[in-house]
Amino acid sequence: MTDNVRPLGADLFAASADALRNRVEEVNRLNVFPVPDGDTGTNMTLTLDAVIADLAKLPPDAVISDVCAAITHGSLMGARGNSGVILSQMLRGLCEVAGRSTELSPEVVTTSLERSVTVAFQAVRKPVEGTMLTVLKDAAIEARAALPEDLDLDTFLDRVVEAAFASVRRGPDLLPVLKENGVVDAGGFGLAILMEGFVAALEGHEVRYYSIETAAAPLQVLPADDWADQEYLYCTEFLLHGAEVDTSVIEEFVSERGGSELVVGDRDTYKVHVHTDEPGTILSWATQLGEVSDVHVNNMRRQTADRTQRLKQDASPAKPVGFVAVAAGPGMVEILKSLGADMVVSGGQTMNPSTAELLEAVRGVNASSVVILPNNRNIIMAAQQVVDVADRPVVVIPTTAVPQSFAALLAYGRRSGLGAVAMGRA
């Protein structure tokens, strides 16, 4: 095997999904297009979760064609929201090429990305520049440009990832609503994170945190309070099985009753996504064509209000010290929060949370520094790993039982300061 080829496997995809999962709330906060409902990161992650579930059914020695078939099937069946459906088509295009290969090389990467661009753009009736479609396209263009340079695979892949993040930063110049809200495109950012997660796993290093600050100004991530009454209210999506009609028939019907419509798949199974005020009408019509399953109807006005409220809370002054504790059961959670815990991660003796889950909790605390109370010996090491990757100072008080965290929180409440917390843990 040379430096310019690497084996392909399901583990690389899982690592890519983990990279996004670790930053899902960061992606959600950026979500203003096509609707400021704050769920792009969640939808992309849910889509990937369905893929991982399909991959888990494969034997350890599964060939790449079977891996790619599982990715294609899982992403279609589990696609959620605009971003998830588009991501499923990107993955389908990638797999159409990668599934015929046994090793990754610059040529395979380039042709896979180009096929992914074709499939994804075909799926979207009205492609918009500045979104995840542009990020994918720019990455493919950079791959094709770098191919004649005969770079080693690592250097080549790094070039592609850097092009993806550069495209993310350029998004606000292409899509005015992004610039107006002081953000980059959430889906594009999520896609770039996925690329970096894949490359980091392949190259054997930690995921790198590329800057997404634009040239014009730092990101502001403004709340969106201006939901227009003429906007469609419900994000409606479902699977349609066994419909003996072409994609165009379904597209025409849903487009007359909504917007942001996406219809992908084939007569065996279509995935339908549309923003509409008539989810019942669309679902009733679909049941006349075939069997409907996995129905999701979300009120986007409420989702937008929730995102706005979260951003307003984030904008409030940060307190000096916040607390993340680990406990199981609603009773313990209620007690810990009453004593001052900002976030309580579900876990305990038989269900140890990961470093990623603890890191996400730390990021959700509006404080300049954070104390983690693991409350179990088996969780202490995972908590200590958060210290090196968090975006603010983190201290782990090695509590081994929940009552110790009661004492620590009470000590802080009486005397304040990290020293008080440490004295209260025993």
C-alpha positions as CSV (number, residue, x, y, z in Angstrom):
1,M,0.0,0.0,0.0
2,T,1.4,3.4,-0.9
3,D,1.0,6.8,0.8
4,N,-1.6,7.6,-1.9
5,V,-4.2,4.9,-1.1
6,R,-5.9,3.9,2.2
7,P,-8.5,1.2,3.0
8,L,-12.1,2.3,3.3
9,G,-14.3,1.1,6.2
10,A,-17.3,1.9,8.3
11,D,-15.2,3.1,11.2
12,L,-14.3,6.2,9.2
13,F,-17.9,7.1,8.8
14,A,-18.6,6.7,12.5
15,A,-15.7,9.0,13.3
16,S,-17.1,11.6,10.9
17,A,-20.5,11.4,12.6
18,D,-18.9,11.8,16.0
19,A,-17.2,15.0,14.9
20,L,-20.5,16.5,14.0
21,R,-22.3,15.1,17.1
22,N,-19.7,16.9,19.3
23,R,-20.6,20.2,17.8
24,V,-24.3,19.8,17.1
25,E,-25.5,22.7,19.2
26,E,-22.9,25.0,17.7
27,V,-24.4,24.1,14.2
28,N,-27.9,24.6,15.5
29,R,-27.3,28.1,16.6
30,L,-26.2,29.1,13.1
31,N,-29.4,27.8,11.5
32,V,-31.4,30.7,9.8
33,F,-31.9,29.4,6.3
34,P,-34.3,28.4,4.8
35,V,-36.1,28.7,8.2
36,P,-34.5,29.9,11.5
37,D,-35.7,26.9,13.4
38,G,-32.4,25.9,14.9
39,D,-32.4,22.2,14.1
40,T,-29.9,21.7,11.2
41,G,-27.2,20.1,13.4
42,T,-29.8,17.9,15.1
43,N,-31.4,16.8,11.7
44,M,-28.0,16.0,10.2
45,T,-27.0,14.0,13.3
46,L,-30.3,12.1,13.3
47,T,-29.8,11.2,9.7
48,L,-26.3,9.9,10.5
49,D,-27.6,7.9,13.5
50,A,-29.8,6.0,11.1
51,V,-26.8,5.2,9.0
52,I,-24.8,4.0,11.9
53,A,-27.7,1.8,12.9
54,D,-27.6,0.2,9.5
55,L,-23.8,-0.1,9.6
56,A,-24.0,-1.9,12.9
57,K,-26.0,-4.7,11.3
58,L,-23.0,-5.5,9.0
59,P,-20.4,-8.2,9.9
60,P,-16.9,-6.8,10.9
61,D,-15.4,-7.9,7.6
62,A,-18.1,-6.3,5.4
63,V,-16.8,-5.3,2.0
64,I,-17.0,-1.6,1.0
65,S,-19.8,-2.2,-1.4
66,D,-22.0,-3.4,1.5
67,V,-20.8,-0.5,3.7
68,C,-21.8,2.0,1.0
69,A,-25.2,0.2,0.5
70,A,-25.9,0.6,4.2
71,I,-24.9,4.2,4.1
72,T,-27.2,4.9,1.2
73,H,-30.1,3.0,2.6
74,G,-29.7,4.3,6.2
75,S,-29.4,7.9,5.2
76,L,-32.5,7.8,2.9
77,M,-34.6,6.1,5.6
78,G,-33.4,8.3,8.4
79,A,-33.2,11.6,6.6
80,R,-34.6,14.4,8.7
81,G,-35.2,18.0,7.6
82,N,-33.9,19.9,4.6
83,S,-30.3,19.3,5.7
84,G,-30.7,15.6,6.4
85,V,-32.4,14.9,3.0
86,I,-29.8,16.8,1.1
87,L,-27.0,15.1,3.1
88,S,-28.6,11.7,2.2
89,Q,-28.2,12.5,-1.5
90,M,-24.7,13.7,-1.0
91,L,-23.8,10.4,0.6
92,R,-25.7,8.5,-2.1
93,G,-23.5,10.2,-4.8
94,L,-20.3,9.5,-2.8
95,C,-21.2,5.9,-2.4
96,E,-22.0,5.4,-6.1
97,V,-18.3,5.8,-6.8
98,A,-16.7,4.8,-3.5
99,G,-18.8,1.6,-3.4
100,R,-16.9,0.4,-6.5
101,S,-13.5,1.0,-4.9
102,T,-11.6,-0.9,-2.2
103,E,-9.1,1.9,-1.3
104,L,-9.2,5.7,-1.0
105,S,-7.0,7.6,-3.4
106,P,-7.0,11.2,-4.7
107,E,-8.7,10.1,-7.9
108,V,-11.4,8.2,-6.0
109,V,-12.0,11.2,-3.7
110,T,-12.3,13.5,-6.7
111,T,-14.7,11.4,-8.7
112,S,-16.8,10.6,-5.6
113,L,-17.1,14.3,-4.7
114,E,-18.1,15.2,-8.3
115,R,-20.7,12.5,-8.4
116,S,-22.0,13.7,-5.0
117,V,-22.4,17.2,-6.4
118,T,-24.4,15.9,-9.4
119,V,-26.8,13.8,-7.3
120,A,-27.3,16.5,-4.6
121,F,-28.0,19.3,-7.1
122,Q,-30.4,17.1,-9.0
123,A,-32.4,16.5,-5.8
124,V,-33.0,20.2,-5.0
125,R,-35.4,21.9,-7.4
126,K,-34.1,25.4,-6.5
127,P,-30.5,25.1,-5.5
128,V,-29.2,28.2,-3.5
129,E,-25.6,29.3,-3.4
130,G,-24.0,29.9,0.0
131,T,-25.4,26.7,1.4
132,M,-24.1,23.2,1.9
133,L,-24.5,22.6,-1.8
134,T,-21.9,25.3,-2.5
135,V,-19.5,23.8,0.2
136,L,-19.7,20.4,-1.5
137,K,-19.2,21.9,-5.0
138,D,-16.2,24.0,-3.9
139,A,-14.6,21.0,-2.2
140,A,-15.0,19.0,-5.5
141,I,-13.6,21.9,-7.5
142,E,-10.5,22.0,-5.3
143,A,-10.1,18.3,-5.5
144,R,-10.1,18.4,-9.3
145,A,-7.6,21.3,-9.3
146,A,-5.2,19.5,-6.9
147,L,-5.3,16.2,-8.6
148,P,-2.6,17.0,-11.3
149,E,-0.2,18.0,-8.5
150,D,0.4,14.4,-7.5
151,L,0.1,15.2,-3.8
152,D,0.3,12.5,-1.1
153,L,-3.2,11.5,0.1
154,D,-3.0,13.4,3.5
155,T,-2.0,16.6,1.9
156,F,-4.6,16.2,-0.8
157,L,-7.4,15.6,1.7
158,D,-6.3,18.5,3.9
159,R,-6.6,20.8,0.8
160,V,-10.1,19.6,0.2
161,V,-11.1,20.1,3.9
162,E,-9.6,23.6,3.9
163,A,-11.5,24.4,0.7
164,A,-14.7,23.3,2.4
165,F,-14.2,25.6,5.4
166,A,-13.2,28.5,3.1
167,S,-16.5,28.0,1.2
168,V,-18.3,28.1,4.6
169,R,-16.7,31.5,5.3
170,R,-17.6,32.8,1.9
171,G,-21.3,31.8,2.3
172,P,-22.5,35.2,3.7
173,D,-21.3,36.9,0.5
174,L,-23.5,34.6,-1.6
175,L,-26.6,34.4,0.6
176,P,-27.7,37.8,2.1
177,V,-29.8,36.3,4.9
178,L,-26.6,34.8,6.4
179,K,-24.9,38.2,6.5
180,E,-28.0,39.9,7.9
181,N,-28.0,37.5,10.8
182,G,-24.2,37.4,11.3
183,V,-23.8,33.7,10.6
184,V,-22.5,31.2,8.1
185,D,-24.7,28.5,6.7
186,A,-25.4,25.8,9.3
187,G,-25.6,22.9,6.8
188,G,-22.4,24.0,5.1
189,F,-20.6,24.2,8.4
190,G,-22.0,20.8,9.4
191,L,-20.8,19.3,6.1
192,A,-17.3,20.7,6.6
193,I,-17.1,19.3,10.1
194,L,-18.1,15.8,8.7
195,M,-15.3,16.1,6.1
196,E,-12.8,17.0,8.8
197,G,-13.9,14.2,11.1
198,F,-13.5,11.7,8.3
199,V,-10.0,13.0,7.4
200,A,-8.9,13.2,11.0
201,A,-9.8,9.5,11.5
202,L,-8.1,8.5,8.3
203,E,-4.9,10.4,9.1
204,G,-4.9,9.4,12.8
205,H,-5.1,12.8,14.5
206,E,-7.5,14.8,16.6
207,V,-10.3,16.7,14.8
208,R,-9.1,20.2,14.0
209,Y,-11.2,23.2,14.8
210,Y,-11.1,25.4,11.7
211,S,-12.1,29.1,12.1
212,I,-15.4,30.1,10.5
213,E,-15.0,33.8,11.1
214,T,-15.8,35.7,8.0
215,A,-13.5,38.4,6.5
216,A,-16.2,41.1,7.0
217,A,-16.9,40.7,10.7
218,P,-16.9,38.2,13.6
219,L,-19.9,35.9,13.8
220,Q,-22.8,37.5,15.8
221,V,-25.4,34.7,15.7
222,L,-28.4,37.0,16.1
223,P,-31.8,35.9,17.3
224,A,-34.5,35.7,14.6
225,D,-37.7,37.3,15.9
226,D,-39.2,38.3,12.6
227,W,-41.1,35.1,11.6
228,A,-43.2,36.2,8.6
229,D,-46.9,35.3,8.7
230,Q,-46.7,34.2,5.0
231,E,-44.2,31.5,5.9
232,Y,-45.4,27.9,5.9
233,L,-46.0,26.7,9.4
234,Y,-45.3,22.9,9.4
235,C,-42.2,21.0,8.3
236,T,-43.7,17.8,7.1
237,E,-41.7,14.7,6.1
238,F,-42.5,11.0,5.6
239,L,-41.5,7.8,3.8
240,L,-43.8,6.7,0.9
241,H,-43.5,3.0,0.0
242,G,-44.7,1.3,-3.2
243,A,-46.0,4.4,-5.0
244,E,-46.4,3.6,-8.7
245,V,-45.7,7.1,-9.8
246,D,-42.6,9.1,-10.8
247,T,-40.8,11.6,-8.6
248,S,-42.2,14.5,-10.7
249,V,-45.8,13.6,-9.8
250,I,-45.1,13.9,-6.1
251,E,-43.0,17.0,-6.6
252,E,-45.8,18.7,-8.5
253,F,-48.4,18.0,-5.9
254,V,-46.4,19.0,-2.8
255,S,-44.9,22.1,-4.5
256,E,-48.5,23.4,-5.1
257,R,-49.1,23.2,-1.4
258,G,-45.8,24.2,0.1
259,G,-42.2,25.1,-0.3
260,S,-38.7,23.7,0.3
261,E,-39.9,20.5,-1.2
262,L,-37.6,17.6,-1.6
263,V,-38.6,14.2,-3.1
264,V,-35.8,11.6,-3.3
265,G,-35.6,7.8,-3.6
266,D,-37.5,5.6,-6.0
267,R,-40.8,3.8,-6.4
268,D,-39.8,1.3,-3.7
269,T,-39.3,4.1,-1.1
270,Y,-39.6,7.8,-1.6
271,K,-38.5,10.3,1.1
272,V,-40.8,13.4,1.0
273,H,-40.0,16.7,2.7
274,V,-42.0,19.9,2.4
275,H,-42.8,23.1,4.3
276,T,-46.6,23.5,4.2
277,D,-49.8,24.7,6.0
278,E,-51.5,21.5,4.8
279,P,-49.7,18.5,6.3
280,G,-53.0,16.6,6.5
281,T,-53.9,17.2,2.9
282,I,-50.5,16.0,1.7
283,L,-50.4,12.9,3.9
284,S,-54.0,12.0,2.9
285,W,-53.0,12.2,-0.7
286,A,-49.9,10.2,-0.2
287,T,-51.8,7.3,1.5
288,Q,-53.8,6.9,-1.8
289,L,-50.5,6.3,-3.6
290,G,-48.9,3.8,-1.3
291,E,-48.0,3.1,2.3
292,V,-46.8,6.0,4.5
293,S,-44.4,5.6,7.5
294,D,-42.0,7.6,9.6
295,V,-44.2,10.7,9.6
296,H,-42.7,13.9,11.3
297,V,-44.7,17.1,11.5
298,N,-42.9,20.0,13.3
299,N,-44.2,23.5,14.0
300,M,-41.5,25.7,12.7
301,R,-42.8,28.9,14.3
302,R,-42.4,27.2,17.7
303,Q,-38.9,25.9,16.7
304,T,-37.9,29.4,15.7
305,A,-39.1,30.9,19.0
306,D,-37.2,28.2,20.9
307,R,-34.0,29.1,19.0
308,T,-34.5,32.8,19.7
309,Q,-35.0,32.1,23.3
310,R,-31.8,30.0,23.5
311,L,-29.8,32.7,21.8
312,K,-31.1,35.4,24.1
313,Q,-30.1,33.3,27.1
314,D,-26.7,32.8,25.6
315,A,-26.4,36.6,25.1
316,S,-27.0,37.3,28.8
317,P,-23.9,37.9,30.9
318,A,-22.0,34.8,31.8
319,K,-21.7,34.0,35.5
320,P,-18.2,33.2,36.8
321,V,-18.7,29.5,37.6
322,G,-21.1,26.9,36.2
323,F,-21.7,23.3,37.2
324,V,-22.2,20.1,35.3
325,A,-23.1,17.1,37.3
326,V,-23.8,13.4,36.5
327,A,-26.8,11.6,38.0
328,A,-29.6,9.2,37.1
329,G,-33.3,9.7,37.8
330,P,-35.5,12.7,37.8
331,G,-35.4,13.1,41.6
332,M,-31.6,13.4,41.7
333,V,-31.7,15.8,38.7
334,E,-34.2,18.0,40.5
335,I,-32.2,18.2,43.7
336,L,-28.9,18.9,41.9
337,K,-30.5,21.7,39.9
338,S,-32.1,23.2,43.0
339,L,-28.6,23.3,44.6
340,G,-27.1,25.2,41.6
341,A,-26.2,22.6,38.9
342,D,-26.7,24.1,35.5
343,M,-26.7,20.9,33.5
344,V,-27.2,17.3,34.7
345,V,-26.0,14.6,32.4
346,S,-27.8,11.3,32.6
347,G,-25.4,8.6,33.9
348,G,-24.2,6.4,36.8
349,Q,-22.7,3.1,37.6
350,T,-24.0,1.2,34.6
351,M,-24.4,4.0,32.1
352,N,-21.3,6.1,32.0
353,P,-21.6,9.2,29.8
354,S,-18.8,9.8,27.2
355,T,-16.4,12.7,27.0
356,A,-18.4,14.0,24.1
357,E,-21.6,14.1,26.1
358,L,-19.9,15.9,29.0
359,L,-18.3,18.4,26.6
360,E,-21.6,19.2,25.0
361,A,-23.0,19.8,28.5
362,V,-20.1,22.2,29.3
363,R,-20.8,24.1,26.1
364,G,-24.4,24.5,27.2
365,V,-23.5,26.3,30.4
366,N,-23.4,30.1,30.3
367,A,-20.4,30.5,32.5
368,S,-16.8,31.7,32.2
369,S,-15.6,28.5,33.8
370,V,-17.2,25.2,34.5
371,V,-16.9,22.6,37.3
372,I,-17.7,18.9,36.5
373,L,-19.0,16.7,39.2
374,P,-18.8,13.1,37.8
375,N,-20.2,11.3,40.9
376,N,-18.7,8.0,39.9
377,R,-15.2,6.6,39.7
378,N,-15.8,5.2,36.2
379,I,-16.7,8.7,34.9
380,I,-13.8,10.7,36.3
381,M,-11.4,9.9,33.4
382,A,-13.9,10.9,30.8
383,A,-14.6,14.1,32.6
384,Q,-10.9,14.9,32.9
385,Q,-10.5,14.6,29.1
386,V,-13.0,17.5,28.7
387,V,-10.4,19.8,30.3
388,D,-8.1,19.7,27.3
389,V,-10.8,20.2,24.6
390,A,-13.3,22.6,26.2
391,D,-13.6,26.2,25.0
392,R,-13.2,27.6,28.6
393,P,-11.5,26.6,31.8
394,V,-12.9,23.4,33.3
395,V,-12.2,21.9,36.7
396,V,-13.1,18.3,37.5
397,I,-13.8,17.6,41.2
398,P,-13.4,13.8,41.4
399,T,-16.7,13.1,43.3
400,T,-17.6,9.4,43.4
401,A,-21.2,9.7,44.7
402,V,-24.0,12.1,44.2
403,P,-24.1,13.2,47.9
404,Q,-20.5,14.5,47.5
405,S,-21.8,16.8,44.8
406,F,-24.5,18.0,47.1
407,A,-21.8,19.0,49.6
408,A,-19.7,20.7,46.9
409,L,-22.7,22.7,45.6
410,L,-23.7,23.7,49.1
411,A,-20.2,24.8,49.9
412,Y,-20.0,27.0,46.8
413,G,-23.4,28.5,47.7
414,R,-22.2,29.4,51.2
415,R,-18.6,30.6,50.4
416,S,-18.3,30.9,46.6
417,G,-15.1,30.1,44.6
418,L,-13.6,27.0,43.3
419,G,-11.7,26.4,46.6
420,A,-15.0,26.2,48.4
421,V,-16.3,23.6,45.9
422,A,-13.2,21.4,46.5
423,M,-13.5,21.6,50.2
424,G,-17.2,20.6,50.1
425,R,-16.7,17.4,48.1
426,A,-15.5,15.2,50.9
